[in-house]
């Protein structure tokens, strides 16, 4: 696989189109980040190989000129024409698309990405919210569903969740923790190790892929394997005016490569999730599954989370029910 630098350099040197487009692509991902390595970089390479110089990028990764929280502002102001929008960071501007982060909204990355893409293709409220923010979504990413990483052993029933102290990241996770009967404690992922070590919290809702980078494998002793406690989403997006101003074949190129890369990234995420289950078990961490009965019970509780989330954003004048139903219909629910 070529490096992005090599791709960009080769493109700048070989572009032959009279009206080749060069786009400033700035984001907060480090080159080693899984979303970049298995999603963004393949997208850039696809555009290079299939476009033959039609579209090129001036690339600024790692927050050099635009951080994750500033993505929309950077696109709207012209600092960049392409960036990575992290939905949890822009909930005030894009509350409708926050429905994709709710619990019980899919059981795998492939399932959720497929549903999200279908919902966007329908052109309803989810896509409209991007356009209201002068954005065009190009490549969508939803992480494998969050699990419960426990420092107090197996937590495989709703009763066991009650009265536990659970770390949450804010937003819908607060509602989820409350619905599960746990006591939510807001702690950043970076501070999670110390919090679990000191028993400030009993566990946290995160992806399996977060366990090792944050050294949580040293303080956890059990983890669920088939829960669906929310997800994280990042969407490679373009400034809408810039996108609309491209030649039709250039827009098609970016879109086609985006769809190809997003599914490859989703498949990689799911495969890595399965591999991590085995690795964690080999480390002595108990990897367990909720029974079908418990999953049904949890789903009933999670429905309350979605209802509360929708009610909150509808109070602000947004079509929350329509957005939620659009995504659920795309999921086949």
HELIX and SHEET records of a PDB file:
HELIX    1   1 UNK A    4  UNK A   14  1                                  11    
HELIX    2   2 UNK A   34  UNK A   35  1                                   2    
HELIX    3   3 UNK A   36  UNK A   40  3                                   5    
HELIX    4   4 UNK A   41  UNK A   51  1                                  11    
HELIX    5   5 UNK A   71  UNK A   77  1                                   7    
HELIX    6   6 UNK A   87  UNK A   89  5                                   3    
HELIX    7   7 UNK A   96  UNK A  101  5                                   6    
HELIX    8   8 UNK A  109  UNK A  121  1                                  13    
HELIX    9   9 UNK A  125  UNK A  132  1                                   8    
HELIX   10  10 UNK A  158  UNK A  161  1                                   4    
HELIX   11  11 UNK A  172  UNK A  180  1                                   9    
HELIX   12  12 UNK A  189  UNK A  191  5                                   3    
HELIX   13  13 UNK A  192  UNK A  197  1                                   6    
HELIX   14  14 UNK A  210  UNK A  213  1                                   4    
HELIX   15  15 UNK A  216  UNK A  218  5                                   3    
HELIX   16  16 UNK A  240  UNK A  245  1                                   6    
HELIX   17  17 UNK A  248  UNK A  282  1                                  35    
HELIX   18  18 UNK A  292  UNK A  314  1                                  23    
HELIX   19  19 UNK A  320  UNK A  331  1                                  12    
SHEET    1   A 2 UNK A  21  UNK A  26  0                                        
SHEET    2   A 2 UNK A  55  UNK A  60  1                                        
SHEET    1   B 3 UNK A  82  UNK A  86  0                                        
SHEET    2   B 3 UNK A 233  UNK A 239 -1                                        
SHEET    3   B 3 UNK A 135  UNK A 142 -1                                        
SHEET    1   C 6 UNK A 183  UNK A 186  0                                        
SHEET    2   C 6 UNK A 165  UNK A 168  1                                        
SHEET    3   C 6 UNK A 203  UNK A 206  1                                        
SHEET    4   C 6 UNK A 147  UNK A 150 -1                                        
SHEET    5   C 6 UNK A 222  UNK A 224 -1                                        
SHEET    6   C 6 UNK A 286  UNK A 288  1                                        
END                                                                             
